[in-house]
């Protein structure tokens, strides 16, 4: 399993006159409109992005799926870390953010939709060929049944793989045992605002590849 051992500078492959990837004003407006869809009031820092890239695993013929891509800061870091645009798929439920992502991430598959419906959103030839799912949706704010829907949706498209989840909680943002998962904090960065952790959740039963 290939793992990106070093995060390159955060950048997106885009035209010189394209709007910036990190758009704090847009991000803050969406947070004000619906805090439950956004885990923070500002985009993720370079420190957090580098840790996510470091723990992203993908074979050359596999894909990376990002849920809740926001303004695309982490997406750009994944591209900078070596994920080819055609091997990256991002899902964003907010229409204006999805439009923004299409503008700043050329070549990347941008899906506007609800991540709970992944099996119907992700291209069929990607199913079972996703190396890592990166989840930026603030699952800690959701009731357990709703958390379960997201977990089941991920399992449907990336069976046995589990997912990376970045969070601003001091402890695991998910009750892993209650969901039949094992939890491992892969990284923590005090340089993010607020300080953030990267967790890896994998199925407690069955073989999780990687």
Backbone as a printed PyTorch tensor [residue, N CA C, xyz], in Angstrom:
tensor([[[  0.8470,  -1.1930,   0.0000],
         [  0.0000,   0.0000,   0.0000],
         [  0.8780,   1.2370,   0.0000]],

        [[  0.6880,   2.1220,  -0.9780],
         [  1.4790,   3.3390,  -1.0440],
         [  0.9820,   4.3450,  -0.0240]],

        [[  1.9090,   4.9450,   0.7030],
         [  1.5510,   5.9900,   1.6550],
         [  2.3950,   7.2110,   1.3590]],

        [[  1.7480,   8.3920,   1.2940],
         [  2.4850,   9.6120,   1.0290],
         [  3.2580,   9.9700,   2.2800]],

        [[  4.5780,   9.8520,   2.2130],
         [  5.4090,  10.0250,   3.3860],
         [  5.7140,  11.4760,   3.6790]],

        [[  5.5190,  12.3630,   2.7010],
         [  5.8700,  13.7620,   2.9120],
         [  4.8680,  14.6420,   2.2040]],

        [[  4.3730,  15.6330,   2.8950],
         [  3.4170,  16.5490,   2.2930],
         [  4.1630,  17.6600,   1.5860]],

        [[  3.8260,  17.9010,   0.3320],
         [  4.4270,  18.9840,  -0.4090],
         [  3.6680,  20.2700,  -0.1230]],

        [[  4.1960,  21.4300,  -0.5300],
         [  3.4860,  22.6840,  -0.2870],
         [  2.0730,  22.6410,  -0.8310]],

        [[  1.1540,  23.2290,  -0.1100],
         [ -0.2560,  23.2070,  -0.4980],
         [ -0.4480,  24.0530,  -1.7380]],

        [[ -0.9650,  23.4380,  -2.7690],
         [ -1.2270,  24.1630,  -3.9930],
         [ -2.2960,  23.4020,  -4.7530]],

        [[ -2.9370,  24.0710,  -5.6700],
         [ -3.8900,  23.4140,  -6.5430],
         [ -3.4360,  23.5990,  -7.9760]],

        [[ -3.7330,  22.6290,  -8.8270],
         [ -3.4210,  22.7550, -10.2360],
         [ -4.5620,  23.5340, -10.8610]],

        [[ -4.3250,  24.8200, -11.1200],
         [ -5.3970,  25.6700, -11.6180],
         [ -4.8080,  26.7710, -12.4810]],

        [[ -5.6350,  27.4690, -13.2170],
         [ -5.1860,  28.5650, -14.0630],
         [ -4.6990,  29.7160, -13.1940]],

        [[ -3.7230,  30.5210, -13.6830],
         [ -3.1570,  31.5920, -12.8690],
         [ -4.1720,  32.5970, -12.3710]],

        [[ -5.2420,  32.8550, -13.1460],
         [ -6.2030,  33.8740, -12.7280],
         [ -7.3920,  33.2930, -11.9870]],

        [[ -7.3260,  32.0130, -11.6330],
         [ -8.4320,  31.3950, -10.8950],
         [ -8.4710,  31.9380,  -9.4800]],

        [[ -9.6610,  31.8560,  -8.8620],
         [ -9.7820,  32.3570,  -7.4950],
         [ -8.9850,  31.4710,  -6.5460]],

        [[ -8.5320,  32.0340,  -5.4180],
         [ -7.7310,  31.2420,  -4.4780],
         [ -8.5080,  30.0450,  -3.9530]],

        [[ -7.7630,  28.9740,  -3.6100],
         [ -8.4090,  27.7950,  -3.0370],
         [ -9.0090,  28.1400,  -1.6850]],

        [[ -8.1730,  28.6480,  -0.7730],
         [ -8.6610,  29.0180,   0.5530],
         [ -9.4580,  30.3050,   0.4360]],

        [[-10.7200,  30.2460,   0.7500],
         [-11.6000,  31.4070,   0.6610],
         [-12.2450,  31.5920,   2.0280]],

        [[-11.5330,  32.2260,   2.9770],
         [-12.0460,  32.3290,   4.3470],
         [-13.3960,  33.0120,   4.4460]],

        [[-13.6390,  34.0150,   3.5970],
         [-14.9160,  34.7250,   3.6620],
         [-16.0750,  33.7940,   3.3150]],

        [[-15.9190,  33.0260,   2.2240],
         [-16.9520,  32.0600,   1.8440],
         [-17.1340,  31.0300,   2.9530]],

        [[-16.0270,  30.5380,   3.4820],
         [-16.0710,  29.5240,   4.5300],
         [-16.8440,  30.0340,   5.7400]],

        [[-16.5450,  31.2500,   6.1520],
         [-17.2020,  31.8200,   7.3410],
         [-18.6820,  32.0540,   7.0910]],

        [[-19.0290,  32.4990,   5.8790],
         [-20.4450,  32.7070,   5.5590],
         [-21.2130,  31.3970,   5.6480]],

        [[-20.6130,  30.3010,   5.1480],
         [-21.2980,  29.0190,   5.2150],
         [-21.3940,  28.5170,   6.6500]],

        [[-20.3830,  28.8060,   7.4490],
         [-20.4520,  28.4200,   8.8620],
         [-21.5910,  29.1500,   9.5530]],

        [[-21.7510,  30.4340,   9.2680],
         [-22.8440,  31.1920,   9.8610],
         [-24.2020,  30.6510,   9.4170]],

        [[-24.2820,  30.2330,   8.1500],
         [-25.5540,  29.7440,   7.6170],
         [-25.9320,  28.3870,   8.1950]],

        [[-24.9330,  27.5240,   8.4270],
         [-25.2280,  26.1800,   8.9380],
         [-24.0200,  25.6300,   9.6730]],

        [[-23.8510,  25.9530,  10.9580],
         [-22.6860,  25.4780,  11.7210],
         [-22.5590,  23.9630,  11.7720]],

        [[-23.6640,  23.2330,  11.6800],
         [-23.6090,  21.7780,  11.7810],
         [-22.9680,  21.1360,  10.5580]],

        [[-22.8730,  21.8780,   9.4500],
         [-22.2190,  21.3430,   8.2640],
         [-20.7300,  21.6540,   8.2520]],

        [[-20.2910,  22.5300,   9.1470],
         [-18.9080,  22.9990,   9.1400],
         [-18.2840,  22.7350,  10.5030]],

        [[-17.0960,  22.1350,  10.5180],
         [-16.4550,  21.8230,  11.7820],
         [-15.6970,  22.9800,  12.3920]],

        [[-15.4200,  24.0330,  11.6080],
         [-14.6260,  25.1480,  12.0860],
         [-15.1050,  26.4110,  11.3810]],

        [[-14.6960,  27.5670,  11.8970],
         [-15.0790,  28.8290,  11.2610],
         [-14.0420,  29.2740,  10.2380]],

        [[-12.9080,  28.5700,  10.1470],
         [-11.8540,  28.9150,   9.1870],
         [-11.3780,  27.6410,   8.4940]],

        [[-10.8300,  27.7590,   7.2670],
         [-10.3070,  26.5720,   6.5800],
         [ -9.1580,  25.9270,   7.3440]],

        [[ -8.8960,  24.6700,   7.0310],
         [ -7.8310,  23.9150,   7.7000],
         [ -6.4600,  24.5320,   7.4100]],

        [[ -5.5700,  24.4460,   8.3990],
         [ -4.2350,  25.0150,   8.2750],
         [ -3.3220,  24.1100,   7.4570]],

        [[ -2.1630,  24.6780,   7.0600],
         [ -1.1670,  23.8840,   6.3500],
         [ -0.6720,  22.7250,   7.2050]],

        [[ -0.5550,  22.9500,   8.5250],
         [ -0.0800,  21.8960,   9.4240],
         [ -1.0340,  20.7070,   9.4320]],

        [[ -2.3380,  20.9770,   9.5100],
         [ -3.3170,  19.8940,   9.5020],
         [ -3.3240,  19.1990,   8.1430]],

        [[ -3.2940,  19.9890,   7.0710],
         [ -3.3050,  19.3930,   5.7290],
         [ -2.1310,  18.4410,   5.5350]],

        [[ -0.9490,  18.8480,   5.9930],
         [  0.2290,  18.0060,   5.8020],
         [  0.0880,  16.6810,   6.5310]],

        [[ -0.5460,  16.6970,   7.6830],
         [ -0.7410,  15.4520,   8.4350],
         [ -1.7570,  14.5440,   7.7650]],

        [[ -2.7800,  15.1250,   7.1920],
         [ -3.7560,  14.3170,   6.4620],
         [ -3.1010,  13.6630,   5.2510]],

        [[ -2.3270,  14.4470,   4.4990],
         [ -1.6390,  13.9010,   3.3250],
         [ -0.6940,  12.7790,   3.7290]],

        [[  0.0150,  12.9640,   4.8290],
         [  0.9890,  11.9710,   5.2860],
         [  0.3360,  10.6220,   5.5610]],

        [[ -0.9110,  10.6270,   5.9830],
         [ -1.5830,   9.3810,   6.3610],
         [ -2.5850,   8.8990,   5.3080]],

        [[ -2.5260,   9.4970,   4.1300],
         [ -3.3750,   9.0600,   3.0290],
         [ -2.6750,   7.9330,   2.2760]],

        [[ -3.3880,   6.8320,   2.0820],
         [ -2.8300,   5.6510,   1.4350],
         [ -3.5610,   5.3820,   0.1260]],

        [[ -2.7970,   5.0630,  -0.8930],
         [ -3.4050,   4.8150,  -2.1950],
         [ -2.4390,   4.0660,  -3.0880]],

        [[ -2.8960,   2.9520,  -3.6700],
         [ -2.1270,   2.2870,  -4.7120],
         [ -2.2640,   3.0950,  -6.0070]],

        [[ -1.3400,   2.9360,  -6.9570],
         [ -1.3860,   3.7470,  -8.1780],
         [ -2.7140,   3.6980,  -8.9270]],

        [[ -3.4130,   2.5530,  -8.8580],
         [ -4.6730,   2.4300,  -9.5880],
         [ -5.8920,   2.7240,  -8.7140]],

        [[ -5.6650,   3.2510,  -7.5130],
         [ -6.7670,   3.5400,  -6.6010],
         [ -7.0630,   5.0380,  -6.5230]],

        [[ -8.1870,   5.3480,  -5.8820],
         [ -8.6770,   6.7130,  -5.7890],
         [ -8.6820,   7.1910,  -4.3440]],

        [[ -8.7820,   8.4890,  -4.1850],
         [ -8.9730,   9.1060,  -2.8710],
         [-10.2990,   9.8460,  -2.9120]],

        [[-11.0880,   9.6820,  -1.8690],
         [-12.4000,  10.3010,  -1.7690],
         [-12.4160,  11.2280,  -0.5630]],

        [[-12.7730,  12.4980,  -0.7830],
         [-12.8490,  13.4610,   0.3150],
         [-14.2940,  13.8970,   0.5060]],

        [[-14.7640,  13.8200,   1.7430],
         [-16.1410,  14.1860,   2.0710],
         [-16.1540,  15.5000,   2.8350]],

        [[-17.0030,  16.4320,   2.3910],
         [-17.0620,  17.7370,   3.0290],
         [-15.8290,  18.5560,   2.6870]],

        [[-15.6010,  18.7710,   1.4030],
         [-14.3470,  19.3750,   0.9410],
         [-14.2530,  20.8660,   1.2150]],

        [[-15.3690,  21.5300,   1.5000],
         [-15.3240,  22.9580,   1.8160],
         [-14.7820,  23.7780,   0.6670]],

        [[-13.7510,  24.5950,   0.9230],
         [-13.1720,  25.4310,  -0.1240],
         [-12.0470,  24.7280,  -0.8790]],

        [[-11.6830,  23.5230,  -0.4600],
         [-10.7170,  22.7380,  -1.2170],
         [ -9.2830,  22.8170,  -0.7360]],

        [[ -9.0570,  23.3110,   0.4710],
         [ -7.6880,  23.4320,   0.9710],
         [ -7.0370,  22.0490,   1.1240]],

        [[ -7.7610,  21.1120,   1.7050],
         [ -7.2150,  19.7590,   1.8560],
         [ -7.1200,  19.0700,   0.5000]],

        [[ -8.0870,  19.3090,  -0.3580],
         [ -8.0310,  18.7480,  -1.7130],
         [ -6.7530,  19.1820,  -2.4100]],

        [[ -6.4190,  20.4670,  -2.3010],
         [ -5.2090,  20.9970,  -2.9330],
         [ -3.9620,  20.3580,  -2.3350]],

        [[ -3.9770,  20.1300,  -1.0250],
         [ -2.8390,  19.4750,  -0.3800],
         [ -2.6700,  18.0460,  -0.8830]],

        [[ -3.7720,  17.3440,  -1.0850],
         [ -3.7030,  15.9810,  -1.6150],
         [ -3.1130,  15.9770,  -3.0170]],

        [[ -3.5010,  16.9440,  -3.8280],
         [ -2.9220,  17.0620,  -5.1680],
         [ -1.4310,  17.3660,  -5.0710]],

        [[ -1.0810,  18.2920,  -4.1960],
         [  0.3210,  18.6240,  -4.0190],
         [  1.1350,  17.4720,  -3.4780]],

        [[  0.4840,  16.5740,  -2.7250],
         [  1.1590,  15.4200,  -2.1590],
         [  1.2800,  14.2540,  -3.1100]],

        [[  0.7330,  14.3840,  -4.3180],
         [  0.9420,  13.3430,  -5.3120],
         [ -0.2980,  12.6380,  -5.8270]],

        [[ -1.4720,  12.9600,  -5.3300],
         [ -2.6910,  12.3450,  -5.8650],
         [ -3.0050,  12.9930,  -7.2110]],

        [[ -3.0510,  12.2400,  -8.3020],
         [ -3.3980,  12.8290,  -9.5960],
         [ -4.8300,  13.3650,  -9.5690]],

        [[ -5.1060,  14.4760, -10.2410],
         [ -6.4700,  15.0300, -10.2320],
         [ -7.5340,  14.0180, -10.6240]],

        [[ -7.2100,  13.1830, -11.6070],
         [ -8.2010,  12.2060, -12.0710],
         [ -8.4280,  11.0760, -11.0740]],

        [[ -7.6190,  11.0230, -10.0040],
         [ -7.7730,  10.0010,  -8.9730],
         [ -8.3490,  10.5710,  -7.6830]],

        [[ -8.7990,  11.8140,  -7.7330],
         [ -9.3790,  12.4530,  -6.5490],
         [-10.8350,  12.7990,  -6.8120]],

        [[-11.6900,  12.4410,  -5.8680],
         [-13.1080,  12.7760,  -5.9360],
         [-13.4800,  13.4880,  -4.6420]],

        [[-14.1360,  14.6380,  -4.7560],
         [-14.5610,  15.3770,  -3.5690],
         [-16.0750,  15.5220,  -3.5870]],

        [[-16.6720,  15.3970,  -2.4100],
         [-18.1200,  15.5110,  -2.2610],
         [-18.4090,  16.7030,  -1.3650]],

        [[-19.2650,  17.5920,  -1.8300],
         [-19.6230,  18.7890,  -1.0740],
         [-21.1150,  19.0530,  -1.2360]],

        [[-21.8080,  19.2150,  -0.1100],
         [-23.2640,  19.3590,  -0.1450],
         [-23.7150,  20.7790,  -0.4440]],

        [[-22.8550,  21.7730,  -0.1980],
         [-23.2320,  23.1850,  -0.3590],
         [-22.9980,  23.6060,  -1.8090]],

        [[-24.0390,  24.0460,  -2.5140],
         [-23.8980,  24.3380,  -3.9470],
         [-22.8280,  25.3650,  -4.2880]],

        [[-22.7600,  26.4970,  -3.5550],
         [-21.7800,  27.5120,  -3.9490],
         [-20.3510,  27.0310,  -3.6950]],

        [[-20.1630,  26.1840,  -2.6810],
         [-18.8370,  25.6220,  -2.4570],
         [-18.4920,  24.6070,  -3.5340]],

        [[-19.4510,  23.8190,  -3.9860],
         [-19.2040,  22.8710,  -5.0750],
         [-18.8010,  23.6180,  -6.3400]],

        [[-19.4600,  24.7430,  -6.6210],
         [-19.0830,  25.5460,  -7.7890],
         [-17.6620,  26.0850,  -7.6290]],

        [[-17.3290,  26.5470,  -6.4360],
         [-15.9790,  27.0340,  -6.1570],
         [-14.9480,  25.9290,  -6.3990]],

        [[-15.2430,  24.7240,  -5.9230],
         [-14.3140,  23.6040,  -6.0840],
         [-14.0850,  23.2760,  -7.5490]],

        [[-15.1200,  23.3420,  -8.3520],
         [-14.9480,  23.0560,  -9.7790],
         [-14.0270,  24.0820, -10.4340]],

        [[-14.0530,  25.3080,  -9.9090],
         [-13.2050,  26.3400, -10.4750],
         [-11.7500,  26.2290, -10.0740]],

        [[-11.4750,  25.7530,  -8.8630],
         [-10.0900,  25.7420,  -8.3670],
         [ -9.4260,  24.3730,  -8.4350]],

        [[-10.2050,  23.3350,  -8.7770],
         [ -9.6490,  21.9790,  -8.8240],
         [ -9.9190,  21.3310, -10.1790]],

        [[ -9.3850,  21.8870, -11.2650],
         [ -9.6240,  21.2900, -12.5820],
         [ -9.0800,  19.8690, -12.6480]],

        [[ -9.8740,  19.0170, -13.2830],
         [ -9.4790,  17.6210, -13.4180],
         [ -9.9440,  16.7370, -12.2910]],

        [[-10.3500,  17.3480, -11.1760],
         [-10.8570,  16.6010, -10.0240],
         [-12.3550,  16.3660, -10.1940]],

        [[-12.8290,  15.1930,  -9.8260],
         [-14.2640,  14.9150,  -9.8520],
         [-14.9190,  15.5710,  -8.6480]],

        [[-15.7570,  16.5680,  -8.9020],
         [-16.4650,  17.2910,  -7.8380],
         [-17.9330,  16.8960,  -7.8940]],

        [[-18.4250,  16.3420,  -6.7910],
         [-19.8170,  15.9030,  -6.7230],
         [-20.5550,  16.7690,  -5.7130]],

        [[-21.6180,  17.4020,  -6.1640],
         [-22.4900,  18.1520,  -5.2570],
         [-23.5750,  17.1970,  -4.7760]],

        [[-23.5410,  16.8860,  -3.4830],
         [-24.5250,  15.9410,  -2.9740],
         [-24.2910,  15.6090,  -1.5230]],

        [[-25.1550,  14.7560,  -1.0100],
         [-25.1550,  14.3470,   0.3870],
         [-24.3040,  13.0880,   0.5390]],

        [[-23.2730,  13.1700,   1.3750],
         [-22.3490,  12.0410,   1.5420],
         [-23.0320,  10.8010,   2.0970]],

        [[-24.2110,  10.9200,   2.6610],
         [-24.9350,   9.7400,   3.1310],
         [-25.4280,   8.8830,   1.9610]],

        [[-25.3550,   9.4310,   0.7500],
         [-25.8110,   8.7170,  -0.4420],
         [-24.6470,   8.3520,  -1.3520]],

        [[-23.4920,   8.0730,  -0.7660],
         [-22.2890,   7.8450,  -1.5530],
         [-22.4570,   6.7530,  -2.6110]],

        [[-23.1320,   5.6990,  -2.2690],
         [-23.2730,   4.5810,  -3.2090],
         [-23.9400,   5.0190,  -4.5040]],

        [[-24.7400,   6.0860,  -4.4450],
         [-25.4330,   6.5840,  -5.6350],
         [-24.6940,   7.7540,  -6.2750]],

        [[-23.6800,   8.2780,  -5.6040],
         [-22.9720,   9.4600,  -6.0910],
         [-21.6290,   9.1310,  -6.7300]],

        [[-20.8900,   8.2180,  -6.1180],
         [-19.5420,   7.9000,  -6.5800],
         [-19.6230,   7.0930,  -7.8840]],

        [[-18.7770,   7.4170,  -8.8720],
         [-18.7780,   6.6270, -10.1180],
         [-18.6760,   5.1380,  -9.8350]],

        [[-19.4680,   4.3540, -10.5400],
         [-19.5700,   2.9300, -10.2310],
         [-18.2330,   2.2080, -10.3860]],

        [[-17.4020,   2.6490, -11.3320],
         [-16.1320,   1.9490, -11.5110],
         [-15.1230,   2.2990, -10.4340]],

        [[-15.4890,   3.2090,  -9.5130],
         [-14.6240,   3.5270,  -8.3840],
         [-14.9120,   2.6330,  -7.1890]],

        [[-16.0940,   2.0240,  -7.1470],
         [-16.5150,   1.2790,  -5.9720],
         [-15.5520,   0.1290,  -5.6900]],

        [[-15.0680,   0.0660,  -4.4440],
         [-14.1070,  -0.9420,  -4.0630],
         [-12.6860,  -0.6370,  -4.4960]],

        [[-12.4630,   0.5190,  -5.1170],
         [-11.1270,   0.9040,  -5.5920],
         [-10.6660,   2.2150,  -4.9430]],

        [[-11.2020,   2.5040,  -3.7740],
         [-10.8480,   3.7310,  -3.0640],
         [ -9.8330,   3.3920,  -1.9770]],

        [[ -8.6640,   3.9910,  -2.0630],
         [ -7.6030,   3.7120,  -1.1080],
         [ -7.8500,   4.3570,   0.2420]],

        [[ -8.2560,   5.6270,   0.2290],
         [ -8.5190,   6.3530,   1.4740],
         [ -9.7350,   7.2430,   1.2930]],

        [[-10.5770,   7.2500,   2.3110],
         [-11.6610,   8.2300,   2.4230],
         [-11.2510,   9.2230,   3.5030]],

        [[-11.2750,  10.4990,   3.1700],
         [-10.9710,  11.5730,   4.1210],
         [-12.2800,  12.2770,   4.4500]],

        [[-12.6510,  12.2790,   5.7110],
         [-13.9340,  12.8480,   6.1220],
         [-13.7240,  14.1210,   6.9330]],

        [[-14.2350,  15.2390,   6.4070],
         [-14.1800,  16.5000,   7.1260],
         [-15.5200,  16.9230,   7.6760]],

        [[-16.5120,  16.0620,   7.5810],
         [-17.8460,  16.3650,   8.1190],
         [-17.7920,  16.2490,   9.6400]],

        [[-18.3000,  17.2320,  10.3730],
         [-18.2150,  17.1920,  11.8480],
         [-19.1600,  16.1530,  12.4500]],

        [[-18.7670,  14.8760,  12.3680],
         [-19.6280,  13.7860,  12.8230],
         [-19.9280,  13.8520,  14.3110]],

        [[-19.0380,  14.4600,  15.0880],
         [-19.2410,  14.5370,  16.5370],
         [-20.5180,  15.2990,  16.8880]],

        [[-20.9720,  16.1590,  16.0050],
         [-22.1650,  16.9660,  16.2650],
         [-23.4580,  16.2250,  15.9670]],

        [[-23.3360,  15.0140,  15.4170],
         [-24.5160,  14.2720,  14.9780],
         [-24.8980,  13.1890,  15.9810]],

        [[-26.1710,  12.8680,  16.0140],
         [-26.6490,  11.7530,  16.8340],
         [-26.0900,  10.4420,  16.2770]],

        [[-25.9950,   9.4250,  17.1280],
         [-25.4080,   8.1520,  16.7140],
         [-26.0650,   7.5550,  15.4630]],

        [[-27.4100,   7.5660,  15.3430],
         [-28.0030,   7.0020,  14.1210],
         [-27.5360,   7.7310,  12.8570]],

        [[-27.3480,   9.0550,  12.9280],
         [-26.8860,   9.7960,  11.7680],
         [-25.4130,   9.5050,  11.5040]],

        [[-24.6070,   9.3820,  12.5540],
         [-23.2120,   8.9680,  12.3740],
         [-23.1530,   7.6340,  11.6510]],

        [[-24.0410,   6.7230,  12.0610],
         [-24.0670,   5.3870,  11.4710],
         [-24.3430,   5.4490,   9.9760]],

        [[-25.1940,   6.3700,   9.5500],
         [-25.5050,   6.4890,   8.1260],
         [-24.2650,   6.8700,   7.3280]],

        [[-23.4690,   7.7870,   7.8600],
         [-22.2380,   8.1670,   7.1690],
         [-21.2490,   7.0030,   7.1340]],

        [[-21.1090,   6.3060,   8.2610],
         [-20.1820,   5.1730,   8.3270],
         [-20.5930,   4.0850,   7.3380]],

        [[-21.8870,   3.7840,   7.2850],
         [-22.3740,   2.7600,   6.3510],
         [-22.1750,   3.1970,   4.9000]],

        [[-22.3490,   4.4910,   4.6370],
         [-22.1610,   5.0020,   3.2780],
         [-20.7090,   4.8380,   2.8440]],

        [[-19.7740,   5.1130,   3.7620],
         [-18.3510,   4.9390,   3.4450],
         [-18.0370,   3.4630,   3.2040]],

        [[-18.5670,   2.6080,   4.0560],
         [-18.3190,   1.1720,   3.9150],
         [-18.8560,   0.6510,   2.5880]],

        [[-19.9310,   1.2470,   2.0920],
         [-20.5370,   0.7840,   0.8450],
         [-19.6290,   1.0300,  -0.3620]],

        [[-18.8180,   2.0870,  -0.3140],
         [-17.9710,   2.4110,  -1.4680],
         [-16.5110,   2.0260,  -1.2520]],

        [[-16.1160,   1.8580,   0.0120],
         [-14.7320,   1.4880,   0.3340],
         [-14.7460,   0.3860,   1.3790]],

        [[-15.2550,  -0.7980,   1.0280],
         [-15.4310,  -1.8670,   2.0250],
         [-14.1300,  -2.2660,   2.7010]],

        [[-14.1670,  -2.2750,   4.0440],
         [-13.0320,  -2.7150,   4.8300],
         [-11.9520,  -1.6790,   5.0300]],

        [[-12.0320,  -0.5450,   4.3480],
         [-10.9620,   0.4420,   4.4070],
         [-11.0740,   1.3810,   5.6030]],

        [[-12.2810,   1.6220,   6.0890],
         [-12.4370,   2.6420,   7.1110],
         [-12.2150,   4.0220,   6.5210]],

        [[-11.7920,   4.9780,   7.3650],
         [-11.6370,   6.3450,   6.8630],
         [-10.7810,   7.1680,   7.8150]],

        [[-10.1960,   8.2380,   7.2690],
         [ -9.5310,   9.2500,   8.0680],
         [-10.5510,  10.3340,   8.3970]],

        [[-10.4920,  10.8020,   9.6310],
         [-11.4430,  11.8340,  10.0590],
         [-10.6750,  12.8640,  10.8850]],

        [[-10.6940,  14.1130,  10.4400],
         [-10.0290,  15.1540,  11.2200],
         [-11.0600,  15.8930,  12.0680]],

        [[-10.6470,  16.2060,  13.2820],
         [-11.5850,  16.7170,  14.2800],
         [-10.8530,  17.6390,  15.2480]],

        [[-11.6350,  18.4650,  15.9130],
         [-11.0850,  19.4190,  16.8890],
         [-11.3610,  18.9770,  18.3140]],

        [[-11.7650,  17.7210,  18.4890],
         [-12.0350,  17.1660,  19.8160],
         [-10.7330,  16.6870,  20.4610]],

        [[-10.6750,  16.7790,  21.7810],
         [ -9.5010,  16.2840,  22.5120],
         [ -9.4730,  14.7580,  22.5460]],

        [[-10.6420,  14.1380,  22.4690],
         [-10.7520,  12.6830,  22.4470],
         [-11.4280,  12.2540,  21.1480]],

        [[-11.6060,  10.9420,  20.9670],
         [-12.2130,  10.4490,  19.7370],
         [-13.5730,  11.0980,  19.4920]],

        [[-13.7830,  11.6770,  18.3130],
         [-15.0720,  12.3130,  18.0260],
         [-16.2020,  11.3140,  17.7990]],

        [[-15.8550,  10.0480,  17.6250],
         [-16.8650,   9.0120,  17.4340],
         [-16.7740,   7.9750,  18.5470]],

        [[-17.9140,   7.4520,  18.9990],
         [-17.8890,   6.3220,  19.9350],
         [-17.5570,   5.0560,  19.1420]],

        [[-16.2810,   4.8270,  18.9340],
         [-15.8410,   3.8110,  17.9820],
         [-16.4100,   2.4330,  18.2820]],

        [[-16.3240,   2.0080,  19.5270],
         [-16.7970,   0.6570,  19.8780],
         [-18.2850,   0.4960,  19.5850]],

        [[-19.0560,   1.5400,  19.8580],
         [-20.4990,   1.4700,  19.6050],
         [-20.8020,   1.2990,  18.1230]],

        [[-19.9000,   1.7560,  17.2770],
         [-20.1050,   1.6390,  15.8370],
         [-19.3390,   0.4630,  15.2350]],

        [[-18.7340,  -0.3950,  16.0760],
         [-17.9850,  -1.5290,  15.5600],
         [-16.7040,  -1.1210,  14.8660]],

        [[-16.0750,  -0.0500,  15.3510],
         [-14.8540,   0.4550,  14.7520],
         [-13.7060,   0.4240,  15.7470]],

        [[-12.4990,   0.3850,  15.2180],
         [-11.3230,   0.6570,  16.0400],
         [-10.8530,   2.0640,  15.7010]],

        [[-10.3510,   2.7660,  16.7040],
         [ -9.9540,   4.1610,  16.5300],
         [ -8.4700,   4.3210,  16.8540]],

        [[ -7.7710,   5.0620,  16.0030],
         [ -6.3660,   5.3670,  16.2500],
         [ -6.1100,   6.8300,  15.8920]],

        [[ -5.5840,   7.5860,  16.8450],
         [ -5.2280,   8.9620,  16.5290],
         [ -3.8750,   8.9520,  15.8300]],

        [[ -3.8830,   9.2560,  14.5510],
         [ -2.6740,   9.2140,  13.7460],
         [ -1.7960,  10.4470,  13.9550]],

        [[ -2.4230,  11.5850,  14.2090],
         [ -1.6410,  12.8220,  14.2990],
         [ -2.4290,  13.8590,  15.0760]],

        [[ -1.6880,  14.8170,  15.6130],
         [ -2.2770,  15.9540,  16.3140],
         [ -1.4510,  17.1840,  15.9990]],

        [[ -2.0870,  18.2990,  15.7900],
         [ -1.3500,  19.5280,  15.5380],
         [ -1.9200,  20.6850,  16.3520]],

        [[ -1.1020,  21.2920,  17.2050],
         [ -1.5340,  22.4860,  17.9360],
         [ -1.4730,  23.7280,  17.0600]],

        [[ -0.9050,  23.5990,  15.8480],
         [ -0.7300,  24.7600,  14.9800],
         [ -1.9820,  25.0940,  14.1910]],

        [[ -2.9690,  24.1910,  14.2210],
         [ -4.2450,  24.4930,  13.5800],
         [ -5.0890,  25.3200,  14.5350]],

        [[ -6.0310,  26.1070,  13.9910],
         [ -6.9720,  26.8310,  14.8380],
         [ -8.3780,  26.3710,  14.5040]],

        [[ -9.0530,  25.7060,  15.4750],
         [ -8.5120,  25.2410,  16.7580],
         [ -7.5980,  24.0260,  16.5560]],

        [[ -6.8070,  23.6330,  17.5940],
         [ -5.9570,  22.4490,  17.4720],
         [ -6.7590,  21.2420,  16.9890]],

        [[ -6.1420,  20.4360,  16.1490],
         [ -6.8850,  19.3580,  15.4870],
         [ -6.1390,  18.0370,  15.5520]],

        [[ -6.9100,  16.9570,  15.4550],
         [ -6.3770,  15.6010,  15.3960],
         [ -6.8440,  14.9240,  14.1200]],

        [[ -6.0440,  13.9620,  13.6620],
         [ -6.4200,  13.1110,  12.5410],
         [ -6.6040,  11.7000,  13.0860]],

        [[ -7.8080,  11.1670,  12.9590],
         [ -8.1430,   9.8400,  13.4590],
         [ -8.3210,   8.8860,  12.2900]],

        [[ -7.9130,   7.6430,  12.5030],
         [ -8.2040,   6.5850,  11.5430],
         [ -9.1810,   5.6090,  12.1820]],

        [[-10.3160,   5.4120,  11.5260],
         [-11.3220,   4.4560,  11.9910],
         [-11.3820,   3.3000,  11.0020]],

        [[-11.3030,   2.0930,  11.5190],
         [-11.3940,   0.9080,  10.6690],
         [-12.3650,  -0.0730,  11.2970]],

        [[-12.9840,  -0.9250,  10.4660],
         [-13.9210,  -1.9090,  11.0140],
         [-13.2350,  -2.8150,  12.0160]],

        [[-13.8840,  -3.0280,  13.1560],
         [-13.2990,  -3.8790,  14.2030],
         [-13.3560,  -5.3430,  13.8200]],

        [[-14.2580,  -5.7150,  12.9530],
         [-14.3690,  -7.1010,  12.4650],
         [-14.1580,  -7.0990,  10.9860]],

        [[-13.6030,  -8.1800,  10.4640],
         [-13.3060,  -8.2580,   9.0520],
         [-11.9230,  -7.6770,   8.7780]],

        [[-11.4190,  -7.9170,   7.6320],
         [-10.0670,  -7.4820,   7.2930],
         [-10.1060,  -6.0820,   6.7240]],

        [[ -9.4520,  -5.1650,   7.3840],
         [ -9.3050,  -3.8120,   6.8610],
         [ -7.9530,  -3.7260,   6.1840]],

        [[ -7.9490,  -3.5220,   4.8790],
         [ -6.6980,  -3.4950,   4.1370],
         [ -5.8920,  -2.2590,   4.4840]],

        [[ -4.5810,  -2.3750,   4.4360],
         [ -3.6920,  -1.2550,   4.7130],
         [ -2.8150,  -1.5600,   5.8500]]])
